[in-house]
Every structure is written in structure tokens, then in C-alpha cells.
Amino acid sequence: KQIHKYAENGKVAVRNIRRDAMDNFKKQQKASEITEDELKIAEKDLQKLTDDSCKELDKLLENKEKELMSV
């Protein structure tokens, strides 16, 4: 049960980082530092990184569960 909590905390941290980065991109777009197209590309890339990180956390959780169950 503990490793599920750790994994979920990791996912929450990743999502918080994504939110902060999105806010930063939106501020840059409002300040005309980046275009709307660049904002959309950045959002898409950031979402892909977030999804990949969550998948990696799930794999690590699964491997750790197997390891703990075999002991």
C-alpha cells in the first residue's frame, strides 16, 4: 500500500510541474514572447512528457510490486 502512495505522490508532482509550466507558457504568450502556435506545440509536448512520466512511474510501481510479492 505504501508504494501505491509513493507512486501517486510522484504522479501528483509531475502534474503540478506540468501545471506550473503551462502557466509559464501562457504568461509568455500573453506578453507576446511566444506565438499561439508555439503555445499549442509546447502544450502538446508537455502533455506527452507528462504521459510518458506517468507511464514510467506505473512500470516502476509494477516492478516493485512484483519484487515485494516474491519476498
Predicted model as a PDB file, atoms N, CA, C, CB and O in Angstrom, pLDDT in the B-factor column:
MODEL        1                                                                  
ATOM      1  N   LYS A   1       0.821  -1.194   0.000  1.00 77.00           N  
ATOM      2  CA  LYS A   1       0.000   0.000   0.000  1.00 77.00           C  
ATOM      3  C   LYS A   1       0.862   1.254   0.000  1.00 77.00           C  
ATOM      4  CB  LYS A   1      -0.932   0.000   1.200  1.00 77.00           C  
ATOM      5  O   LYS A   1       0.508   2.268  -0.602  1.00 77.00           O  
ATOM      6  N   GLN A   2       1.996   1.170   0.683  1.00 84.00           N  
ATOM      7  CA  GLN A   2       2.901   2.322   0.748  1.00 84.00           C  
ATOM      8  C   GLN A   2       3.415   2.709  -0.636  1.00 84.00           C  
ATOM      9  CB  GLN A   2       4.081   2.019   1.673  1.00 84.00           C  
ATOM     10  O   GLN A   2       3.478   3.892  -0.971  1.00 84.00           O  
ATOM     11  N   ILE A   3       3.783   1.704  -1.442  1.00 86.00           N  
ATOM     12  CA  ILE A   3       4.346   2.055  -2.749  1.00 86.00           C  
ATOM     13  C   ILE A   3       3.296   2.675  -3.653  1.00 86.00           C  
ATOM     14  CB  ILE A   3       4.947   0.824  -3.420  1.00 86.00           C  
ATOM     15  O   ILE A   3       3.635   3.465  -4.534  1.00 86.00           O  
ATOM     16  N   HIS A   4       2.024   2.334  -3.454  1.00 88.00           N  
ATOM     17  CA  HIS A   4       0.959   2.986  -4.220  1.00 88.00           C  
ATOM     18  C   HIS A   4       0.884   4.473  -3.859  1.00 88.00           C  
ATOM     19  CB  HIS A   4      -0.406   2.295  -3.956  1.00 88.00           C  
ATOM     20  O   HIS A   4       0.680   5.322  -4.727  1.00 88.00           O  
ATOM     21  N   LYS A   5       1.050   4.774  -2.574  1.00 91.00           N  
ATOM     22  CA  LYS A   5       1.045   6.171  -2.137  1.00 91.00           C  
ATOM     23  C   LYS A   5       2.216   6.933  -2.748  1.00 91.00           C  
ATOM     24  CB  LYS A   5       1.102   6.254  -0.603  1.00 91.00           C  
ATOM     25  O   LYS A   5       2.058   8.062  -3.214  1.00 91.00           O  
ATOM     26  N   TYR A   6       3.399   6.305  -2.743  1.00 89.00           N  
ATOM     27  CA  TYR A   6       4.572   6.954  -3.320  1.00 89.00           C  
ATOM     28  C   TYR A   6       4.388   7.202  -4.809  1.00 89.00           C  
ATOM     29  CB  TYR A   6       5.818   6.110  -3.082  1.00 89.00           C  
ATOM     30  O   TYR A   6       4.731   8.270  -5.316  1.00 89.00           O  
ATOM     31  N   ALA A   7       3.848   6.215  -5.503  1.00 89.00           N  
ATOM     32  CA  ALA A   7       3.622   6.362  -6.945  1.00 89.00           C  
ATOM     33  C   ALA A   7       2.614   7.468  -7.221  1.00 89.00           C  
ATOM     34  CB  ALA A   7       3.135   5.038  -7.556  1.00 89.00           C  
ATOM     35  O   ALA A   7       2.809   8.273  -8.131  1.00 89.00           O  
ATOM     36  N   GLU A   8       1.550   7.511  -6.450  1.00 91.00           N  
ATOM     37  CA  GLU A   8       0.533   8.551  -6.653  1.00 91.00           C  
ATOM     38  C   GLU A   8       1.106   9.927  -6.342  1.00 91.00           C  
ATOM     39  CB  GLU A   8      -0.707   8.281  -5.774  1.00 91.00           C  
ATOM     40  O   GLU A   8       0.812  10.893  -7.046  1.00 91.00           O  
ATOM     41  N   ASN A   9       1.923  10.026  -5.295  1.00 92.00           N  
ATOM     42  CA  ASN A   9       2.579  11.299  -4.979  1.00 92.00           C  
ATOM     43  C   ASN A   9       3.500  11.737  -6.111  1.00 92.00           C  
ATOM     44  CB  ASN A   9       3.373  11.183  -3.671  1.00 92.00           C  
ATOM     45  O   ASN A   9       3.603  12.928  -6.407  1.00 92.00           O  
ATOM     46  N   GLY A  10       4.165  10.783  -6.739  1.00 91.00           N  
ATOM     47  CA  GLY A  10       5.021  11.092  -7.879  1.00 91.00           C  
ATOM     48  C   GLY A  10       4.208  11.622  -9.046  1.00 91.00           C  
ATOM     49  O   GLY A  10       4.612  12.582  -9.702  1.00 91.00           O  
ATOM     50  N   LYS A  11       3.063  11.001  -9.309  1.00 92.00           N  
ATOM     51  CA  LYS A  11       2.196  11.460 -10.402  1.00 92.00           C  
ATOM     52  C   LYS A  11       1.660  12.862 -10.118  1.00 92.00           C  
ATOM     53  CB  LYS A  11       1.025  10.478 -10.613  1.00 92.00           C  
ATOM     54  O   LYS A  11       1.582  13.699 -11.018  1.00 92.00           O  
ATOM     55  N   VAL A  12       1.293  13.109  -8.867  1.00 94.00           N  
ATOM     56  CA  VAL A  12       0.798  14.434  -8.491  1.00 94.00           C  
ATOM     57  C   VAL A  12       1.895  15.477  -8.704  1.00 94.00           C  
ATOM     58  CB  VAL A  12       0.315  14.444  -7.014  1.00 94.00           C  
ATOM     59  O   VAL A  12       1.629  16.573  -9.197  1.00 94.00           O  
ATOM     60  N   ALA A  13       3.116  15.134  -8.333  1.00 94.00           N  
ATOM     61  CA  ALA A  13       4.235  16.056  -8.516  1.00 94.00           C  
ATOM     62  C   ALA A  13       4.450  16.359  -9.996  1.00 94.00           C  
ATOM     63  CB  ALA A  13       5.516  15.474  -7.901  1.00 94.00           C  
ATOM     64  O   ALA A  13       4.695  17.507 -10.367  1.00 94.00           O  
ATOM     65  N   VAL A  14       4.360  15.335 -10.840  1.00 93.00           N  
ATOM     66  CA  VAL A  14       4.527  15.534 -12.279  1.00 93.00           C  
ATOM     67  C   VAL A  14       3.431  16.451 -12.814  1.00 93.00           C  
ATOM     68  CB  VAL A  14       4.507  14.180 -13.022  1.00 93.00           C  
ATOM     69  O   VAL A  14       3.700  17.350 -13.611  1.00 93.00           O  
ATOM     70  N   ARG A  15       2.201  16.221 -12.375  1.00 94.00           N  
ATOM     71  CA  ARG A  15       1.089  17.062 -12.841  1.00 94.00           C  
ATOM     72  C   ARG A  15       1.231  18.503 -12.345  1.00 94.00           C  
ATOM     73  CB  ARG A  15      -0.253  16.478 -12.371  1.00 94.00           C  
ATOM     74  O   ARG A  15       0.877  19.440 -13.060  1.00 94.00           O  
ATOM     75  N   ASN A  16       1.743  18.684 -11.133  1.00 95.00           N  
ATOM     76  CA  ASN A  16       1.971  20.043 -10.622  1.00 95.00           C  
ATOM     77  C   ASN A  16       3.030  20.765 -11.440  1.00 95.00           C  
ATOM     78  CB  ASN A  16       2.389  20.001  -9.147  1.00 95.00           C  
ATOM     79  O   ASN A  16       2.897  21.956 -11.719  1.00 95.00           O  
ATOM     80  N   ILE A  17       4.071  20.056 -11.820  1.00 94.00           N  
ATOM     81  CA  ILE A  17       5.119  20.647 -12.655  1.00 94.00           C  
ATOM     82  C   ILE A  17       4.534  21.033 -13.999  1.00 94.00           C  
ATOM     83  CB  ILE A  17       6.305  19.668 -12.840  1.00 94.00           C  
ATOM     84  O   ILE A  17       4.832  22.103 -14.529  1.00 94.00           O  
ATOM     85  N   ARG A  18       3.681  20.142 -14.564  1.00 94.00           N  
ATOM     86  CA  ARG A  18       3.042  20.447 -15.842  1.00 94.00           C  
ATOM     87  C   ARG A  18       2.198  21.715 -15.718  1.00 94.00           C  
ATOM     88  CB  ARG A  18       2.170  19.260 -16.312  1.00 94.00           C  
ATOM     89  O   ARG A  18       2.253  22.586 -16.586  1.00 94.00           O  
ATOM     90  N   ARG A  19       1.418  21.817 -14.640  1.00 95.00           N  
ATOM     91  CA  ARG A  19       0.557  22.990 -14.439  1.00 95.00           C  
ATOM     92  C   ARG A  19       1.384  24.269 -14.359  1.00 95.00           C  
ATOM     93  CB  ARG A  19      -0.285  22.829 -13.161  1.00 95.00           C  
ATOM     94  O   ARG A  19       1.037  25.275 -14.977  1.00 95.00           O  
ATOM     95  N   ASP A  20       2.483  24.230 -13.596  1.00 95.00           N  
ATOM     96  CA  ASP A  20       3.349  25.404 -13.465  1.00 95.00           C  
ATOM     97  C   ASP A  20       3.958  25.793 -14.812  1.00 95.00           C  
ATOM     98  CB  ASP A  20       4.464  25.133 -12.442  1.00 95.00           C  
ATOM     99  O   ASP A  20       4.039  26.974 -15.150  1.00 95.00           O  
ATOM    100  N   ALA A  21       4.383  24.791 -15.573  1.00 94.00           N  
ATOM    101  CA  ALA A  21       4.969  25.064 -16.881  1.00 94.00           C  
ATOM    102  C   ALA A  21       3.921  25.651 -17.830  1.00 94.00           C  
ATOM    103  CB  ALA A  21       5.571  23.780 -17.478  1.00 94.00           C  
ATOM    104  O   ALA A  21       4.217  26.571 -18.593  1.00 94.00           O  
ATOM    105  N   MET A  22       2.697  25.116 -17.780  1.00 94.00           N  
ATOM    106  CA  MET A  22       1.623  25.643 -18.633  1.00 94.00           C  
ATOM    107  C   MET A  22       1.322  27.099 -18.280  1.00 94.00           C  
ATOM    108  CB  MET A  22       0.344  24.784 -18.488  1.00 94.00           C  
ATOM    109  O   MET A  22       1.130  27.927 -19.170  1.00 94.00           O  
ATOM    110  N   ASP A  23       1.282  27.407 -16.996  1.00 94.00           N  
ATOM    111  CA  ASP A  23       1.047  28.787 -16.572  1.00 94.00           C  
ATOM    112  C   ASP A  23       2.150  29.698 -17.098  1.00 94.00           C  
ATOM    113  CB  ASP A  23       0.967  28.878 -15.034  1.00 94.00           C  
ATOM    114  O   ASP A  23       1.888  30.815 -17.546  1.00 94.00           O  
ATOM    115  N   ASN A  24       3.387  29.206 -17.038  1.00 93.00           N  
ATOM    116  CA  ASN A  24       4.519  29.974 -17.527  1.00 93.00           C  
ATOM    117  C   ASN A  24       4.404  30.225 -19.033  1.00 93.00           C  
ATOM    118  CB  ASN A  24       5.826  29.248 -17.208  1.00 93.00           C  
ATOM    119  O   ASN A  24       4.641  31.340 -19.499  1.00 93.00           O  
ATOM    120  N   PHE A  25       4.038  29.182 -19.795  1.00 91.00           N  
ATOM    121  CA  PHE A  25       3.866  29.344 -21.241  1.00 91.00           C  
ATOM    122  C   PHE A  25       2.750  30.340 -21.553  1.00 91.00           C  
ATOM    123  CB  PHE A  25       3.562  27.988 -21.898  1.00 91.00           C  
ATOM    124  O   PHE A  25       2.882  31.156 -22.465  1.00 91.00           O  
ATOM    125  N   LYS A  26       1.661  30.275 -20.802  1.00 91.00           N  
ATOM    126  CA  LYS A  26       0.537  31.191 -21.044  1.00 91.00           C  
ATOM    127  C   LYS A  26       0.928  32.632 -20.738  1.00 91.00           C  
ATOM    128  CB  LYS A  26      -0.678  30.788 -20.195  1.00 91.00           C  
ATOM    129  O   LYS A  26       0.508  33.553 -21.439  1.00 91.00           O  
ATOM    130  N   LYS A  27       1.730  32.830 -19.692  1.00 92.00           N  
ATOM    131  CA  LYS A  27       2.212  34.183 -19.377  1.00 92.00           C  
ATOM    132  C   LYS A  27       3.098  34.705 -20.498  1.00 92.00           C  
ATOM    133  CB  LYS A  27       2.987  34.192 -18.041  1.00 92.00           C  
ATOM    134  O   LYS A  27       3.010  35.875 -20.868  1.00 92.00           O  
ATOM    135  N   GLN A  28       3.955  33.837 -21.041  1.00 91.00           N  
ATOM    136  CA  GLN A  28       4.821  34.241 -22.146  1.00 91.00           C  
ATOM    137  C   GLN A  28       3.990  34.599 -23.373  1.00 91.00           C  
ATOM    138  CB  GLN A  28       5.820  33.122 -22.487  1.00 91.00           C  
ATOM    139  O   GLN A  28       4.308  35.547 -24.091  1.00 91.00           O  
ATOM    140  N   GLN A  29       2.930  33.840 -23.607  1.00 90.00           N  
ATOM    141  CA  GLN A  29       2.082  34.108 -24.769  1.00 90.00           C  
ATOM    142  C   GLN A  29       1.341  35.433 -24.588  1.00 90.00           C  
ATOM    143  CB  GLN A  29       1.075  32.953 -24.987  1.00 90.00           C  
ATOM    144  O   GLN A  29       1.198  36.194 -25.545  1.00 90.00           O  
ATOM    145  N   LYS A  30       0.869  35.718 -23.370  1.00 90.00           N  
ATOM    146  CA  LYS A  30       0.191  36.993 -23.110  1.00 90.00           C  
ATOM    147  C   LYS A  30       1.142  38.167 -23.274  1.00 90.00           C  
ATOM    148  CB  LYS A  30      -0.408  37.003 -21.702  1.00 90.00           C  
ATOM    149  O   LYS A  30       0.743  39.246 -23.713  1.00 90.00           O  
ATOM    150  N   ALA A  31       2.410  37.949 -22.917  1.00 91.00           N  
ATOM    151  CA  ALA A  31       3.413  39.004 -23.037  1.00 91.00           C  
ATOM    152  C   ALA A  31       3.977  39.078 -24.454  1.00 91.00           C  
ATOM    153  CB  ALA A  31       4.544  38.774 -22.036  1.00 91.00           C  
ATOM    154  O   ALA A  31       4.919  39.826 -24.716  1.00 91.00           O  
ATOM    155  N   SER A  32       3.399  38.305 -25.359  1.00 88.00           N  
ATOM    156  CA  SER A  32       3.811  38.260 -26.773  1.00 88.00           C  
ATOM    157  C   SER A  32       5.247  37.788 -26.962  1.00 88.00           C  
ATOM    158  CB  SER A  32       3.652  39.628 -27.399  1.00 88.00           C  
ATOM    159  O   SER A  32       5.897  38.152 -27.942  1.00 88.00           O  
ATOM    160  N   GLU A  33       5.742  36.986 -26.035  1.00 89.00           N  
ATOM    161  CA  GLU A  33       7.078  36.415 -26.175  1.00 89.00           C  
ATOM    162  C   GLU A  33       7.048  35.180 -27.064  1.00 89.00           C  
ATOM    163  CB  GLU A  33       7.658  36.064 -24.801  1.00 89.00           C  
ATOM    164  O   GLU A  33       8.033  34.856 -27.728  1.00 89.00           O  
ATOM    165  N   ILE A  34       5.901  34.489 -27.071  1.00 87.00           N  
ATOM    166  CA  ILE A  34       5.730  33.337 -27.961  1.00 87.00           C  
ATOM    167  C   ILE A  34       4.381  33.472 -28.667  1.00 87.00           C  
ATOM    168  CB  ILE A  34       5.818  31.980 -27.167  1.00 87.00           C  
ATOM    169  O   ILE A  34       3.474  34.139 -28.168  1.00 87.00           O  
ATOM    170  N   THR A  35       4.258  32.835 -29.830  1.00 89.00           N  
ATOM    171  CA  THR A  35       3.009  32.902 -30.581  1.00 89.00           C  
ATOM    172  C   THR A  35       2.028  31.855 -30.076  1.00 89.00           C  
ATOM    173  CB  THR A  35       3.267  32.709 -32.080  1.00 89.00           C  
ATOM    174  O   THR A  35       2.383  30.977 -29.290  1.00 89.00           O  
ATOM    175  N   GLU A  36       0.794  31.964 -30.540  1.00 89.00           N  
ATOM    176  CA  GLU A  36      -0.228  30.999 -30.139  1.00 89.00           C  
ATOM    177  C   GLU A  36       0.111  29.605 -30.659  1.00 89.00           C  
ATOM    178  CB  GLU A  36      -1.610  31.435 -30.653  1.00 89.00           C  
ATOM    179  O   GLU A  36      -0.142  28.607 -29.984  1.00 89.00           O  
ATOM    180  N   ASP A  37       0.686  29.540 -31.859  1.00 92.00           N  
ATOM    181  CA  ASP A  37       1.093  28.247 -32.408  1.00 92.00           C  
ATOM    182  C   ASP A  37       2.182  27.611 -31.558  1.00 92.00           C  
ATOM    183  CB  ASP A  37       1.580  28.406 -33.848  1.00 92.00           C  
ATOM    184  O   ASP A  37       2.146  26.411 -31.288  1.00 92.00           O  
ATOM    185  N   GLU A  38       3.146  28.414 -31.139  1.00 91.00           N  
ATOM    186  CA  GLU A  38       4.213  27.901 -30.275  1.00 91.00           C  
ATOM    187  C   GLU A  38       3.650  27.425 -28.935  1.00 91.00           C  
ATOM    188  CB  GLU A  38       5.286  28.983 -30.045  1.00 91.00           C  
ATOM    189  O   GLU A  38       4.132  26.449 -28.360  1.00 91.00           O  
ATOM    190  N   LEU A  39       2.621  28.128 -28.447  1.00 90.00           N  
ATOM    191  CA  LEU A  39       1.974  27.724 -27.196  1.00 90.00           C  
ATOM    192  C   LEU A  39       1.314  26.362 -27.361  1.00 90.00           C  
ATOM    193  CB  LEU A  39       0.932  28.775 -26.753  1.00 90.00           C  
ATOM    194  O   LEU A  39       1.445  25.502 -26.490  1.00 90.00           O  
ATOM    195  N   LYS A  40       0.610  26.157 -28.462  1.00 93.00           N  
ATOM    196  CA  LYS A  40      -0.057  24.872 -28.710  1.00 93.00           C  
ATOM    197  C   LYS A  40       0.960  23.741 -28.824  1.00 93.00           C  
ATOM    198  CB  LYS A  40      -0.907  24.944 -29.991  1.00 93.00           C  
ATOM    199  O   LYS A  40       0.739  22.653 -28.291  1.00 93.00           O  
ATOM    200  N   ILE A  41       2.060  23.988 -29.507  1.00 94.00           N  
ATOM    201  CA  ILE A  41       3.117  22.976 -29.649  1.00 94.00           C  
ATOM    202  C   ILE A  41       3.721  22.656 -28.284  1.00 94.00           C  
ATOM    203  CB  ILE A  41       4.221  23.464 -30.628  1.00 94.00           C  
ATOM    204  O   ILE A  41       3.949  21.493 -27.955  1.00 94.00           O  
ATOM    205  N   ALA A  42       3.976  23.694 -27.498  1.00 92.00           N  
ATOM    206  CA  ALA A  42       4.542  23.491 -26.165  1.00 92.00           C  
ATOM    207  C   ALA A  42       3.572  22.702 -25.282  1.00 92.00           C  
ATOM    208  CB  ALA A  42       4.880  24.847 -25.511  1.00 92.00           C  
ATOM    209  O   ALA A  42       3.997  21.826 -24.529  1.00 92.00           O  
ATOM    210  N   GLU A  43       2.275  23.007 -25.368  1.00 93.00           N  
ATOM    211  CA  GLU A  43       1.280  22.281 -24.583  1.00 93.00           C  
ATOM    212  C   GLU A  43       1.262  20.801 -24.969  1.00 93.00           C  
ATOM    213  CB  GLU A  43      -0.116  22.900 -24.778  1.00 93.00           C  
ATOM    214  O   GLU A  43       1.203  19.924 -24.108  1.00 93.00           O  
ATOM    215  N   LYS A  44       1.314  20.540 -26.274  1.00 95.00           N  
ATOM    216  CA  LYS A  44       1.289  19.159 -26.754  1.00 95.00           C  
ATOM    217  C   LYS A  44       2.526  18.397 -26.290  1.00 95.00           C  
ATOM    218  CB  LYS A  44       1.191  19.125 -28.284  1.00 95.00           C  
ATOM    219  O   LYS A  44       2.423  17.265 -25.819  1.00 95.00           O  
ATOM    220  N   ASP A  45       3.699  19.021 -26.423  1.00 94.00           N  
ATOM    221  CA  ASP A  45       4.947  18.381 -25.998  1.00 94.00           C  
ATOM    222  C   ASP A  45       4.961  18.144 -24.488  1.00 94.00           C  
ATOM    223  CB  ASP A  45       6.153  19.240 -26.405  1.00 94.00           C  
ATOM    224  O   ASP A  45       5.409  17.097 -24.021  1.00 94.00           O  
ATOM    225  N   LEU A  46       4.477  19.105 -23.746  1.00 93.00           N  
ATOM    226  CA  LEU A  46       4.436  18.992 -22.287  1.00 93.00           C  
ATOM    227  C   LEU A  46       3.492  17.867 -21.858  1.00 93.00           C  
ATOM    228  CB  LEU A  46       3.996  20.327 -21.654  1.00 93.00           C  
ATOM    229  O   LEU A  46       3.792  17.125 -20.923  1.00 93.00           O  
ATOM    230  N   GLN A  47       2.357  17.743 -22.540  1.00 93.00           N  
ATOM    231  CA  GLN A  47       1.420  16.678 -22.220  1.00 93.00           C  
ATOM    232  C   GLN A  47       2.035  15.315 -22.519  1.00 93.00           C  
ATOM    233  CB  GLN A  47       0.116  16.859 -23.003  1.00 93.00           C  
ATOM    234  O   GLN A  47       1.838  14.364 -21.762  1.00 93.00           O  
ATOM    235  N   LYS A  48       2.785  15.218 -23.630  1.00 95.00           N  
ATOM    236  CA  LYS A  48       3.436  13.951 -23.977  1.00 95.00           C  
ATOM    237  C   LYS A  48       4.472  13.581 -22.916  1.00 95.00           C  
ATOM    238  CB  LYS A  48       4.104  14.043 -25.373  1.00 95.00           C  
ATOM    239  O   LYS A  48       4.554  12.423 -22.508  1.00 95.00           O  
ATOM    240  N   LEU A  49       5.253  14.547 -22.474  1.00 94.00           N  
ATOM    241  CA  LEU A  49       6.241  14.294 -21.417  1.00 94.00           C  
ATOM    242  C   LEU A  49       5.556  13.847 -20.125  1.00 94.00           C  
ATOM    243  CB  LEU A  49       7.087  15.557 -21.158  1.00 94.00           C  
ATOM    244  O   LEU A  49       6.036  12.940 -19.446  1.00 94.00           O  
ATOM    245  N   THR A  50       4.446  14.480 -19.791  1.00 94.00           N  
ATOM    246  CA  THR A  50       3.702  14.116 -18.590  1.00 94.00           C  
ATOM    247  C   THR A  50       3.188  12.686 -18.689  1.00 94.00           C  
ATOM    248  CB  THR A  50       2.535  15.086 -18.365  1.00 94.00           C  
ATOM    249  O   THR A  50       3.320  11.904 -17.748  1.00 94.00           O  
ATOM    250  N   ASP A  51       2.603  12.351 -19.830  1.00 94.00           N  
ATOM    251  CA  ASP A  51       2.083  10.993 -20.030  1.00 94.00           C  
ATOM    252  C   ASP A  51       3.193   9.955 -19.948  1.00 94.00           C  
ATOM    253  CB  ASP A  51       1.373  10.886 -21.380  1.00 94.00           C  
ATOM    254  O   ASP A  51       3.030   8.904 -19.329  1.00 94.00           O  
ATOM    255  N   ASP A  52       4.330  10.265 -20.583  1.00 94.00           N  
ATOM    256  CA  ASP A  52       5.468   9.341 -20.549  1.00 94.00           C  
ATOM    257  C   ASP A  52       5.974   9.142 -19.114  1.00 94.00           C  
ATOM    258  CB  ASP A  52       6.609   9.866 -21.447  1.00 94.00           C  
ATOM    259  O   ASP A  52       6.305   8.025 -18.717  1.00 94.00           O  
ATOM    260  N   SER A  53       6.030  10.216 -18.355  1.00 93.00           N  
ATOM    261  CA  SER A  53       6.491  10.125 -16.966  1.00 93.00           C  
ATOM    262  C   SER A  53       5.535   9.285 -16.122  1.00 93.00           C  
ATOM    263  CB  SER A  53       6.635  11.529 -16.356  1.00 93.00           C  
ATOM    264  O   SER A  53       5.969   8.487 -15.292  1.00 93.00           O  
ATOM    265  N   CYS A  54       4.241   9.465 -16.336  1.00 93.00           N  
ATOM    266  CA  CYS A  54       3.257   8.677 -15.581  1.00 93.00           C  
ATOM    267  C   CYS A  54       3.337   7.200 -15.950  1.00 93.00           C  
ATOM    268  CB  CYS A  54       1.835   9.204 -15.836  1.00 93.00           C  
ATOM    269  O   CYS A  54       3.202   6.335 -15.085  1.00 93.00           O  
ATOM    270  N   LYS A  55       3.555   6.910 -17.219  1.00 94.00           N  
ATOM    271  CA  LYS A  55       3.703   5.518 -17.653  1.00 94.00           C  
ATOM    272  C   LYS A  55       4.941   4.891 -17.024  1.00 94.00           C  
ATOM    273  CB  LYS A  55       3.786   5.433 -19.192  1.00 94.00           C  
ATOM    274  O   LYS A  55       4.919   3.731 -16.611  1.00 94.00           O  
ATOM    275  N   GLU A  56       6.021   5.666 -16.955  1.00 94.00           N  
ATOM    276  CA  GLU A  56       7.256   5.175 -16.340  1.00 94.00           C  
ATOM    277  C   GLU A  56       7.042   4.898 -14.854  1.00 94.00           C  
ATOM    278  CB  GLU A  56       8.399   6.193 -16.533  1.00 94.00           C  
ATOM    279  O   GLU A  56       7.529   3.895 -14.332  1.00 94.00           O  
ATOM    280  N   LEU A  57       6.322   5.774 -14.180  1.00 92.00           N  
ATOM    281  CA  LEU A  57       6.007   5.546 -12.764  1.00 92.00           C  
ATOM    282  C   LEU A  57       5.170   4.279 -12.590  1.00 92.00           C  
ATOM    283  CB  LEU A  57       5.257   6.760 -12.176  1.00 92.00           C  
ATOM    284  O   LEU A  57       5.383   3.516 -11.648  1.00 92.00           O  
ATOM    285  N   ASP A  58       4.222   4.057 -13.497  1.00 92.00           N  
ATOM    286  CA  ASP A  58       3.405   2.839 -13.421  1.00 92.00           C  
ATOM    287  C   ASP A  58       4.258   1.587 -13.603  1.00 92.00           C  
ATOM    288  CB  ASP A  58       2.294   2.872 -14.481  1.00 92.00           C  
ATOM    289  O   ASP A  58       4.052   0.590 -12.910  1.00 92.00           O  
ATOM    290  N   LYS A  59       5.217   1.633 -14.533  1.00 94.00           N  
ATOM    291  CA  LYS A  59       6.108   0.488 -14.754  1.00 94.00           C  
ATOM    292  C   LYS A  59       6.954   0.220 -13.510  1.00 94.00           C  
ATOM    293  CB  LYS A  59       7.020   0.737 -15.976  1.00 94.00           C  
ATOM    294  O   LYS A  59       7.113  -0.926 -13.090  1.00 94.00           O  
ATOM    295  N   LEU A  60       7.489   1.281 -12.933  1.00 91.00           N  
ATOM    296  CA  LEU A  60       8.300   1.127 -11.723  1.00 91.00           C  
ATOM    297  C   LEU A  60       7.463   0.555 -10.581  1.00 91.00           C  
ATOM    298  CB  LEU A  60       8.912   2.478 -11.308  1.00 91.00           C  
ATOM    299  O   LEU A  60       7.938  -0.291  -9.822  1.00 91.00           O  
ATOM    300  N   LEU A  61       6.228   1.013 -10.460  1.00 90.00           N  
ATOM    301  CA  LEU A  61       5.331   0.507  -9.423  1.00 90.00           C  
ATOM    302  C   LEU A  61       5.066  -0.977  -9.629  1.00 90.00           C  
ATOM    303  CB  LEU A  61       4.007   1.290  -9.421  1.00 90.00           C  
ATOM    304  O   LEU A  61       5.112  -1.760  -8.680  1.00 90.00           O  
ATOM    305  N   GLU A  62       4.791  -1.357 -10.856  1.00 91.00           N  
ATOM    306  CA  GLU A  62       4.514  -2.761 -11.162  1.00 91.00           C  
ATOM    307  C   GLU A  62       5.721  -3.643 -10.844  1.00 91.00           C  
ATOM    308  CB  GLU A  62       4.121  -2.917 -12.638  1.00 91.00           C  
ATOM    309  O   GLU A  62       5.574  -4.711 -10.249  1.00 91.00           O  
ATOM    310  N   ASN A  63       6.911  -3.197 -11.240  1.00 90.00           N  
ATOM    311  CA  ASN A  63       8.126  -3.968 -10.961  1.00 90.00           C  
ATOM    312  C   ASN A  63       8.373  -4.091  -9.462  1.00 90.00           C  
ATOM    313  CB  ASN A  63       9.335  -3.320 -11.637  1.00 90.00           C  
ATOM    314  O   ASN A  63       8.762  -5.155  -8.981  1.00 90.00           O  
ATOM    315  N   LYS A  64       8.154  -3.026  -8.737  1.00 88.00           N  
ATOM    316  CA  LYS A  64       8.380  -3.040  -7.293  1.00 88.00           C  
ATOM    317  C   LYS A  64       7.369  -3.957  -6.599  1.00 88.00           C  
ATOM    318  CB  LYS A  64       8.290  -1.611  -6.719  1.00 88.00           C  
ATOM    319  O   LYS A  64       7.717  -4.667  -5.656  1.00 88.00           O  
ATOM    320  N   GLU A  65       6.105  -3.939  -7.074  1.00 87.00           N  
ATOM    321  CA  GLU A  65       5.098  -4.839  -6.505  1.00 87.00           C  
ATOM    322  C   GLU A  65       5.494  -6.283  -6.690  1.00 87.00           C  
ATOM    323  CB  GLU A  65       3.736  -4.592  -7.136  1.00 87.00           C  
ATOM    324  O   GLU A  65       5.365  -7.087  -5.767  1.00 87.00           O  
ATOM    325  N   LYS A  66       5.981  -6.628  -7.890  1.00 88.00           N  
ATOM    326  CA  LYS A  66       6.412  -7.996  -8.154  1.00 88.00           C  
ATOM    327  C   LYS A  66       7.565  -8.380  -7.243  1.00 88.00           C  
ATOM    328  CB  LYS A  66       6.818  -8.159  -9.618  1.00 88.00           C  
ATOM    329  O   LYS A  66       7.603  -9.484  -6.702  1.00 88.00           O  
ATOM    330  N   GLU A  67       8.499  -7.462  -7.081  1.00 86.00           N  
ATOM    331  CA  GLU A  67       9.661  -7.713  -6.236  1.00 86.00           C  
ATOM    332  C   GLU A  67       9.237  -7.948  -4.789  1.00 86.00           C  
ATOM    333  CB  GLU A  67      10.646  -6.540  -6.318  1.00 86.00           C  
ATOM    334  O   GLU A  67       9.730  -8.865  -4.134  1.00 86.00           O  
ATOM    335  N   LEU A  68       8.322  -7.116  -4.294  1.00 83.00           N  
ATOM    336  CA  LEU A  68       7.882  -7.253  -2.911  1.00 83.00           C  
ATOM    337  C   LEU A  68       7.042  -8.512  -2.693  1.00 83.00           C  
ATOM    338  CB  LEU A  68       7.089  -6.028  -2.499  1.00 83.00           C  
ATOM    339  O   LEU A  68       7.123  -9.128  -1.631  1.00 83.00           O  
ATOM    340  N   MET A  69       6.252  -8.893  -3.667  1.00 84.00           N  
ATOM    341  CA  MET A  69       5.415 -10.086  -3.527  1.00 84.00           C  
ATOM    342  C   MET A  69       6.235 -11.372  -3.567  1.00 84.00           C  
ATOM    343  CB  MET A  69       4.365 -10.115  -4.623  1.00 84.00           C  
ATOM    344  O   MET A  69       5.818 -12.393  -3.021  1.00 84.00           O  
ATOM    345  N   SER A  70       7.396 -11.325  -4.210  1.00 83.00           N  
ATOM    346  CA  SER A  70       8.219 -12.536  -4.309  1.00 83.00           C  
ATOM    347  C   SER A  70       9.039 -12.770  -3.046  1.00 83.00           C  
ATOM    348  CB  SER A  70       9.148 -12.444  -5.513  1.00 83.00           C  
ATOM    349  O   SER A  70       9.557 -13.868  -2.841  1.00 83.00           O  
ATOM    350  N   VAL A  71       9.162 -11.764  -2.210  1.00 66.00           N  
ATOM    351  CA  VAL A  71       9.964 -11.890  -0.971  1.00 66.00           C  
ATOM    352  C   VAL A  71       9.224 -12.611   0.108  1.00 66.00           C  
ATOM    353  CB  VAL A  71      10.379 -10.534  -0.460  1.00 66.00           C  
ATOM    354  O   VAL A  71       9.756 -12.798   1.202  1.00 66.00           O  
TER     355      VAL A  71                                                      
ENDMDL                                                                          
END                                                                             
